[in-house]
Amino acid sequence: MIFISQSIPSSMLNSSSFSYSTQRKMEGPSEIGLIGENFDAGLMGRMRDDEYESRSGSDNFEGASGDDQDGGDDQPQRKKRYHRHTPHQIQELEAFFKECPHPDEKQRLDLSKRLGLENKQVKFWFQNRRTQMKTQLERHENIMLRQENDKLRAENSLIKEAMSNPVCNNCGGPAIPGQISFEEHQIRIENARLKDELNRICVLANKFLGKPISSLTSPMALTTSNSGLELGIGRNGIGGSSTLGTPLPMGLDLGDGVLGTQPAMPGVRSALGLMGNEVQLERSMLIDLALAAMEELLKMTQAESPLWIKSLDGEKEIFNHEEYARLFSPCIGPKPAGYVTEATRETGIVIINSLALVETLMDANRWAEMFPSMIARAINLDVISNGMGGTRNGALQVMHAEVQLLSPLVPVRQVRFIRFCKQHAEGVWAVVDVSIEIGHDAANAQPSISCRRLPSGCIVQDMPNGYSKVTWLEHWEYDENVVHQLYRPLLSSGVGFGAHRWIATLQRQCECLAILMSSSISSDSHTALSQAGRRSMLKLAQRMTSNFCSGVCASSARKWDSLHIGTLGDDMKVMTRKNVDDPGEPPGIVLSAATSVWMPVSRQRLFDFLRDERLRSEWDILSNGGPMQEMVHIAKGQGHGNCVSLLRANAVNANDSSMLILQETWMDASCSVVVYAPVDVQSLNVVMSGGDSAYVALLPSGFAILPDGHCNDNGCNGSLQKGRGSDDGSGGSLLTVGFQILVNSLPTAKLTVESVDTVNNLISCTIQKIKAALRVA
């Protein structure tokens, strides 16, 4: 057995590199909620900023504070000592504050004894916390009042401007003041606004329908016309005539007129009504692009489309580039030089209804939560239409997203696109994306943006018992030169960013959500967990995995600074960040290192080895040379490998028993992940009792396992349809190893070359131990 001390200095094991400080401030961002929870990200950001500006809750001085400071001038001034509460104390005080913000003397005395604080410290903490909350509420109230005041001022200015130039009702010339009443003047202003809006609608309708409607000069004429103001969504796709006379995707024959003759995108009127000509033209172009993308999505997802050719074994579909070029003209311009094309589609049954899935896809935060290992970051940039009738039918918005593959050798795909949603029939929806970053120079593009998203999306059809049939299409163009040679076969096979991965992730996440919402949840653990404790544990594990992905892929979700060191190879990515205010990480300099290697073993075998706590001592230095014991097991799927667990190592001495290992593992048809982080027992006890997990500091490490993209493995497109997570035991896999360690507890410290070499040796030694245990070269 090879011990880590042979390759790594012993000071590394005993120094702050593997120590996790428990001192942190109360303020800071909290982790993303569980899947399906929706929150106002903007409000959380404003609340977090206010906390930074008025922080006073967790840092205290020994001495008087607040209103109770009554020291006289005759008293000698004594030096105040600075105290910082522990995470456990802060969590207990916060929990008590939620129940009772004004504790009496007896309650404060009980808290001080239980938390090991002085009575005046508890008293001053509650005073400061109440002051902090009051300041935040007043600040937000001032912001809202200021916005309302600005709105009233703008309306007042418009009214004054209109009243300064009245028009005579009889002759149409300037009116003498006093000839018309204020109410009549207001009606004229509203009439002029409606006429202007009507003219803009006529222009749009004329553009989309292909026939003039300028003769319709009144709103009544518009509502009684045969067109019904179909501003972009008419029969079979885009209003007017269409070539879509064939059934809908994958055999969904909904008959003639599946798109109906409903008025489309009423939100467009309000969005465009008072805009300038330039903005109106730009949004008109986006609407045209959305309609063309929707038509292309419908054609490419048809069951017997000539755009797809069956392989000889009948299990794989190959994209027909020639047929595509014949049927479609490029809606976002020609393919840049040097770019390659990947196109895949997949169909699967998912435990979610169509309305819930559509709402998830149209909300950036919920979309990122549904695909946490794929979407590093997603934001809504603009909303052109919110839909009609209180639904997402006709919704159109501009979004930005960062799509990632769990490897430092594959750049994050940053894409800006429009997302268009349309209801085709009862229980049948379509959501389509298309890139709007057209015309950028591929030769000068950065590695993170060298891609274009051609019309891609999904068709969702309701099935019995709350299930849905989802047909997913992915169509990309990207610069292959920015991708490492090791991962090019995986991407060219369509597995890396293809439709199969989206369907597999969606199925796994929806299955997890269904299990969590179930009234009876089985728990194979030695410690009974309440529902609140289980949710807190899952939120902590979700944050751990999200931080691991950000450290591997270097997305903008977290701020990392890349390091370029000549002694390291191109396949090793090293980054660093300074943590000062984030309570979810130890304060100081955090170093992240990750690399990817090819392993001549199947993905299933490698995953089973890494997640087995009985074999952990063969590669993990934190196991103390022996097997680990699973203390808590929370299932997240039907497979035994999809779970969150709590592991305990054999204690070499009494001090080691205060550290546990939080671990999350999952596997689907496209990827396998094992992520873990050491956590102190005191913090975990608070989380397992249902406490807030935001103040638990952890630094994740782990593994991501992907198929190597060759056809003799289960990484090929067709064989993914055989079953979720299946592996025939042949072929190889791509293993990504990532570590995050604390190299110095002082944020102002300088990073040394020795620290980088230490973590490099740690990764190399871990890979060698895994190969030795699996008996591979």
N, C-alpha and C positions, 0 to 999 in steps of 0.2 A: 504493500500500500504506500502511496506517495503522499507525504504530509505537506501541507501548504507551507509550513515553516521552511521547507527546503528551498522554495522559490520566492517566498515573501518574508521580509524582515519581521522578526517577532514584535518589533515596536508597532508595526502596522496593526497587529491583532489586539494589542493592548492600548493603543492610542485612541485619539478621538476619531480615527477613520471608521471605527466600528462602534463608536459610542453615540448614543442618541440623547441629546439633551432634553430634559423635561421642562426647562424653563422657556416660556414664551409669553408673548403679550396676548391680551384678550382679543384685540382687534385682528381683522384679517378676513379674507374671503373664505366662504364655506364651500364645501364640495357640492357638485351637482346632485340633484335629488335622484330618487329611484326612477326607473323606467316608467314613463307614463305620467310622472308628476310634471306639472307645468308651472312656471314661475316667471315673474317679470324680471328679466335680466337687467334692464335699465334701472329699475328701482333698486335692485340689489347693489348695483354699482354705485348709485348715489348714496345709499345707506352706508356702504363701505367707506366712501370718501368722507362722509360726515363723521364716521367713527374715527378715522385717522386724525381729523381736525380737532375733535373734542375728546380724545381718549383720556380717561382718568379712572377707569374701573379696576384694572388689574394691577396697575403700578401704584404703590402707596408709599407715603412717607410716614415715618414714625413721628408723630406729633399731631398738633391740631390741624383740622381741615374743615372747609365748608363754613356753614353758619355758626358752628360750635367753637370756633376759634376765639378764645376770650383772654388771650394773654395780654397783660398790662405793660405799660411802658417801663415800669419800674422793675420788671422781671428781667434777669439776664438772658440774653439770646443764646439758645443752645443749638448745636449743630444737629440737623435732621439726618437720620439715616434712611437710605433708600432700600425699600423692600420690594420684591417681586414675588407674587403668589405662584404656587405650583399649578400645573394644569388641573390636577385633581381638585384643588381648592377653588379654582375659577369655575370649574364645571359644577361643583356643589353650590357655590354662591349663585351662579346663573340659574340653576334649577330652582333654588329657593326663591330667587327674585321673581321668577315667572309666576309663582304661586302667591307670594306675599311681598310686595315691594316696600312695605313699611313694617318691618318686624319690631316687636316690642322688646323690652329689656330682657325678658326671659328667653325669647327666641334667639336674640343675639348672643346671649351667654351660652346657650346650648350649641349654636353654630361655632362659636370660638373654641369651645372645648373639643368638639368633634373634629374640627379642622386644624387644631393646633395654632390658633391665632389669638391675639389679644382682643378683648372686647371692643376697644376703641378702633382697632383695625377693621373689624366687621362693621362697626357703626359708620366709619368714614367710607368704607367701600360702598355701602348702600347709599350714603349721601351722594357720593360721586356718580354712582350708576343712575340715580334718579335725575341728577343734574344733566348727565349725558343724554338721557332719553328725552328730557324736556327740551334741551337745545336742538336735538335732531328734529323733533316734531315741529318746533317753532320755525326751524330753517326750511323744512319742507312746506309748511303752511305759507311762509313768505314767498317761496318760489311759485306756488300755485296762485297766490294772490297777484304776484307780479305778472304772471302770464295772462291772467284774466284782465288785469288793468291794461296791458298792451293790446289785447284783443279789442277791448272797449274803445281805446284810443283810435285804433285803426278804423273801426266802424264809424266812430264820430267824425273822423276826417273825411271818409267817403260821403257821409251824409252832408257835411258842410260843403264839400266840393260840388255835389249835385244840386244843392239848394242855391249855390251862387250863380248858376246858369239855368234858371227855369225856362220852360218852353210853353208857348201858348197852345192851348188845346184846339183852338179854331183855325188859326192861321199858320201854326207851326213855327212862328218866329219867336224872338225873345219876349218873355212875358214880363209885365211890370209887377214888381213885388206887391203882394197883397191880392192879386187877381185869383190865385188858386189856393186851396187849403193845403195844410201840411199832409193830410191823409191822401189827398189826390196826388200830391207830388210824390209821395212814397210809392203809390201804385204805378205811376209812370216809370219810376226808377226800376221797379221790379219787372215791369213789362219790357223795358229795354234790355234788361239782363236775360230774360227768357227768350227774347227774339235772337239775341246773340248766341245763346246756347243752342237754340233750334237750328240756326244756320250751320253751326259746327257739326251738329248731329247729321244734318243733310249731307254735308261734305263727306263724313265718315261712311254713312250708309251708301252713298253713291260709289265710294271707292270699293266697299266690300261686296255690294250686290251687283255691281257692273251695269246698273241702269240708273238714270237720273230720277231723283224724287224732289227736284227743286220746286215743282208745282204744289207740293204739300206745304202750305204756308201757315198752317195752324196746328197746335197740338192735337186737336180733335181729328184732323185729317191724317196725322201720323198714326194715331191709335186705330183708325179704321181701315188703314191700307192693308193690302194683301201681304205685304212683306212683313208686317208686324215689327218693323225696326230690327231686323236680324243683322246686328252690327258686326257680324264676324262669325257667328255660329248658326248655320242654317241646317238644311238637310244634308246628311252625309259629310259633314266635316267643316266646310268653310263658307257656307252660304251660296245660293245659286247652284249651278251645275257642279258636279264632282264626278271623279272617276271611281269613287269607292262604291261600287255596286256589289262587291263580294262580301261574304260574311265577315264578322268581326274576328279578332284574334283567336287562334287555337280552337276554332270550331264554334265560337259563340255567335250563332245565327240569330239575330234579334229582329229580323224582318226589315221591311222598308221604312225609311225615315227614323232610324234609331236615335238620331240626334234631335229630332223634333223640330218644331218651328217656334222655339221659345225665344223671347228677347234676350240678347246676349250681353253680358258684361255691363250692367247698368252703372257700375261704379266708374266706368270709363268716362261717362258724361261729367260727373262731378270732378273727376281728376283732370279732365281736359278743358272744362268749361271756361275757366278764366285764365288759362295758361297763355303764354306767348306763342307766336307761330313756330319758333324753333323747338320749344319743348313739345308742342303738339305734334310736329312732324316726327320728332324722335320717338315719341310714344306710339304714334301711328305705325312707324316702321317696326317697333317691337310687337305690336299686335299682329301685323302681317307675318312676322317671323314665327310667332307662336302658333298661328293657324297653319302655316306650312309645316311646322314641326309636328303638330298633332296629326296631320294627314300622313306624314311619313311614318310616324309611329304606328298608326293603324295598319298601314300596308306591310310594314316589316314584321308585325306580330301575327299576321294571318297564318292559319294552320298550314295550308298548302301553298305558301308563297314561293315563287321561283327564285326569290332572293336567298334561299337556303337550300343547300344540296346535302343529301344524306350520305354518310360515309358507307363503305362497303359492309361494315358490320351492323349498320343501321342504328348505332348508339350515339353517333356524333353528327352535329350539323356544321357544315362549312359555309361561310359567308361567300356569296357569289358577287364578287366585286364588279364584274362586267355587267351583270344585270342591274346592279344598283346604279352604275354610271349611266345606263340607258334609261332608267325610269325617273331618276331624280337629277335635277340641276343643283349644284352646291348652294345651300341656303345661307351659308356664312362664308362664301368665297372658296376658291380652289385650295386644295391641300398644299401647305407650304413644302418647299423642297427639303428632302431629308426626313420627312415625317413618315411613319408607318401607321397602318390602320388596324384596329382590333374591333371586332363586332361579335357579340354573343347574345343569345337569348335563352331563357329558362322558364319553366312553369312549375309551380309548387302549390301545395295546399297549406294554408297558414291559419293558426288559431286566432283570428281577428276578423271583425266584420269590415265591410268596405268603408263605411262612414268613419270609423275610428282610424283606419289606416290612412285615409285621405287627410283627415285632420292632422295626423302625425306628420305626414309628408309636407304639408303646407305650413307647418310651424318649425322654424329653424332649430329651436332648442329641443323640441321633442324628436325631430328627425335625427339630430346628433345623439340623443339618448338611445334611440332605437338601434343605431348602428355605431356603438361607441368605439369599436376597434377599427372602423373604416373612416368615420368622419371625425377629423381632429378638431375642426372648428367650422361653424356655419352661422351666418348672419343674414337677416333680411335687409337689403339696401333700399328698396322702394316697393311700394304697393300700387300697382296700376288699377287693379280691380279686386275687391274683396269677395266677389261672387254675387249671387242674387238669391232672393227669397230666404235669406238667413243661412244659406248653404255655401259650399265652395264651388258650386257650378259656375264656371266662367271666371274663376279667380286667376289673376295674373300678377306675378311679382318678380322682382329682380333680387337675386341672391348671390352670395359669395360663399364658397366652401373650400375646404382643404381635405382632399381624399388621400388616405395614406395606406401603405402596405408595410407590415411590421418588419422592417429591415432598414438599417442605415444606408444600404447600398442602392435603395430605390428612392428617388426624390419625391417629396410630397407634391401631389397634383393640385395646384391652386387654379381655380376656375371661377369665373363670373358668368352667370347664366340667368335666363328667365325660366320660370316654372309656371306652367299653364295647366289648369285642372278643368275637366269637363265631364259632366254626367251624360252618359250615352243613353241610358235607359234606367229603369228602376233596378237599383242594386248593381249597376255597372258603371264604373268610373275609369277615366284615363288621366294620368298625370305625366306630362312630358317636360323635359329639360332640353335647352339648347344653348350653347355658349354664345356670348355676345362680345367676346374679346377677339374681334376680327381685325385682320390687317396688321397684327404685330409681327415684327421681323424675327423669324425663327433663329437667324444667325446670331442675333444679339440678345436672345431671350435667356433669362436665368433658368437654371435647371428646375426650379420649383414651379415654373409657369410654362414650360415647353409642352403644352398639350391643348387640345380643343375637344370639347364635348359636343359631338353631333347629336341630332335628335335621339334622346334616350328617355326611358321612363318605364311605366308599368300600366297594365290593364288589370283592374280588380273587379271580380264578379262574386257576389254573395253566394254562399253555399249553405246548406242546412246546418243547424246547430251552432251558429255563430262562426263558422269557418268561411274562408274566402279562397277563391282560385286566383292566383296572381301570376300573370305573365310578364316577365321582366326583360327589358332590352337595354343593352349597353353598347354604345358606339363611340369610340374615341379615335383621335389622331394624336400622335405624340412623337417626340424626338427620341429615337432609340439610343442615340449617342450618349445621353445623360444617364442611362441605366447601366449598371455593372453587368459584365458578361455573364456572371453567375445567375442572374435573374432574367436574362432576356428570353430564354425558352419558356419560363413561367408566364411572362407577360404576353409573349406571342401566342401561347396556347389559349389565352383568354381567361385564365384562371385568376391571375393576379388582381385585376380590376373588373372582371367579367360579371355577367348576370348571375352565374352560378354562386358566386360569393355573396351577392346581395340577397338572393333567395335563402341561402343557408343561414346567413346571419339573421335575417328576418324570422325564419322559423325558430331558431334557437332563442331569440329574445322574446318572441311571443309565447313560446312554451314556458320560459322562465316567468313571465308576467302572469300567465295563467296559474302556475303553481303558487306564486306568492299571493294571488288573490283567492286561492282556494281556502275554504273554511277549515279543512283538516290537512295540515302540513306535517308530513312525517319528518322526524328529526332523529337521526342516528348519532346521538352524542351522549357523553357521560354527564353533561350539565344541561338541565332543563332550561330552555330559553323561552321568555315570553314573546308575544308578537312584536312588542316594541323593541325588545332586545334583538330579535332577529332582523328587524328592519334597520336598526342602527349598525349591526354587523355588516349587512349587505351594502349599506351606504359607504362604510369605511372601506370595504373591499372594492367597491366601484371606484372610489377615489384613488385607491392604490393602483388599480389596473390602468386607469386613465393617466396617472403620472408616469407609469412605466412606459406606456405607448408614446407619450410626449418626449421622454428621454431617448427613446430608440429612433423615432422618426424626425425629431427636431422641428416640429410644427410650431406655429406662432401661438398656440394655445398657452404655452408657458415660455417665459423669456429665457433663452439659452444663448450663451456666447461660445461659438466654435473655436477650438484650438487646433492649430496646425503645427505639428511637431515632426521634425524630419526623421526621428528615430522610429516613428510608427508607420505602419503600412497604410496604403490607400483604403484597405478594407476595414480599418479601425477608425471609428468616429468618437472623438472625445469632446465633451462640452462642459461648461461650468456655469454656475449661476450663484448669485449672492442672495441669501435669504435673510431678511431683517424682520419683516412684519407678518409673514405667513405662519400662522400657528400650526398648520398641517405639516410643516417640515421643521427639522432642527435648525436653529439660527446658525449661520456661518457660511462657509464656502462648500457648496455641493458639487461633486464631480460625477458626471455621467459618462460611461464608456460602453460602447456596443459594437459588435461585429457579427458577421454571418459567415457560416461555413457549410460546405456540403457534407452530408453524412451518408454512408452507404448502407443505411438501414431504413426501414419503412417508417412512415410518420406515426403509425399506431404503436409500433414497438418503442420508439423513442419517447412518445408521450406517456405510455404506461410506466416506463422506467423512471422518468423524472418526477412523476406525481406520486410514486409509491413511497410512503414514509418509512417503510422498512428498509429500503435501499438507499435512503438519502445520505447515509454516512459515506457512500462510495464517491460522492462528488461535492457535498456541502460541508464547509468547515464549521458552520454553526451547529452541526449535529453532535459535536463533541465525540466523534468517533463511534457512535452507536446508533441504533434505530430510534426513530421518533414515535411518539404516541399521539394519536388523533384524539383530542379532547372534545371538539365540537365539529359537527358535520351538518351543513345546511345545503340541502339539495336545490339545484337551480334548473334541473332538467331530468329527463327520464334516464339518461345514461349516468352511471356512477361517477364518471369523470367530470361532470358538470356540477360543480359544487364550490362552496366556500367552507374552509375548514380551519381549525385552530390546532396547531401542533406544539408538542412540548418535547424538548430534548432531554436526554438523561443528564441530570445535573452532576457535574464533576465536583463542584463545591456548593456551599449554601448560597453564594451570591448569584450563581447561574440560574437558580430557580425563579428569578424575578423576570425572566425574558421568555416570551412565547413567540411563535411564528404564525402570522396570519397568511393564509394561502388561498388563492382562487385559481381554479383550473376549469377549462372548458375545451370542447372539441366539436367541430362541425365538419361539413364536407369540404371546407376550403382551408381551414386553419386550426391549429391547436395552440393553446397558451397555458403556461404555468408561471404565475406571478406570486411572489411572497415578500414579506417584510417583517423584521423583528419588531415586536411591540412589547412595552413593559406591562406587567400584570396589573398594576394599579389602574392604568388608563383603560385596559380592556375590561376590567370589572365595571367601570362606569358605563362603557358602551354596552356590555351585555345586560345591564340592568335597564337599558332604554335611554341612557344619557346621550348627550350631543357628541358625535364623533368628530366634529370639526376641529377640536383642540388636541387630537391625538396625532403626534408627530411620527411620521414614518418615511422611510426611503426605500422604494421598491427595487427589487431585482427579479430576474426571471428569464423565461425562454419563450420564443415564438417559433413554431414549427410549420413549415409550408411544404407542399409538394414541389418537386424539382421541375415540373412542367414537361417531363418526358412521357411518351405514350405508354411505357410499360408500367407506369405508376398510376395511382388513382387521381393524378392531377389533370388528366385530359378531360375535355368537356363532357363527352358522353358518359364516361364511367362515373361521374359525379351523380348521375341520376339513379344509380343503383341503391343508394341508401346513405343516410346521414352518417358521416364519420366512418364509413366502411373503409377497409384497407385490405388488400389481398396479400399483403406481406412482401410484395416485390417492389423493386425500384428503390430510389433514394429519396432523401428529404433535405430541405434547407433549414438549418438551425441558426436562429438568432439568439445571441447571449447578450444580456444587458445588465449592468450594475450601476447603482447610484450609491455613493458613499459620502460621508461627511469628512472632509480632509482637514478642516480647521473650524473651530467653533466661533471664531471672530470674523465677522463679515468684512472687516478691513484688512484681513491678512492677505498675503501674496501666495499664489499657487506655485508650488515648486515642481521641478522636473521629477524629483524622486516620487512625489505623489502620483504623477501620471504613470511612471514606470511601475509603481506598485499595483495600480489597478489593471494595467496591461498584463502584468504577470498573473494577477488573479484570474482574469478571463482566460488566458492561455492555459493555466494550470487546470481550471475547471473543464475546459474542452478536452484536455488530455485525459483527465480522470474519467470523463464520460465515455470516451473512445475505449479506454482500457477496460472499463466495466462491461461495455457491450462487445468487447473483443473485435474491434474493427481498427483498421489502420488509420 
